[in-house]
Amino acid sequence: MKLLTDTIQMKFNVDEAIQFAKQGCLEEWVHLFLKTIGDNAGLSEGLKIQKRYWAGPLLMPLDRLRRCCGPEENMEYYNPSESWEPHIISFCQLLQEGWDYAPLIVQHHEAELIITDGNHRHEAMRRLNYKEYWVILWDSDNPTELDYTFETSNWGGER
């Protein structure tokens, strides 16, 4: 079976996500990203369990986002320092070399913004003193919950 990604050269960067959003295909872009270069098929499958509402890409302050993965003991997805640090160092190097990378994928849940894909990228950007970056927001319950975040951020694609 031939896949769309076999015939189209996907870049999986912010500009491409914006173009998909403008066409009303943001959710499709997210799943293509997660199931290929994003290497997070589990999240993709989990997102398909129920209806999700999407907004973005949006330019958001990094300090508003909460990681759910890392070496801290309170993380939902604990990642030991021996594994975490090499990834962060590698991502820092890629960013300094001009890496054109994907938006972070962030869940809006009870007024909190939780990074569900991009925890390593977020930490690398934080260490390099980035103040903001592009995110794709999703919510499980209500699209109006995304409205405030959407309207108080910079550019947005689909809601």
Summary of the structure (lengths in Angstrom):
residues: 159
radius of gyration: 15.3
end to end distance: 31.8
largest distance: 43.9
contacts: 459
relative contact order: 0.22
helix: 42%
strand: 23%
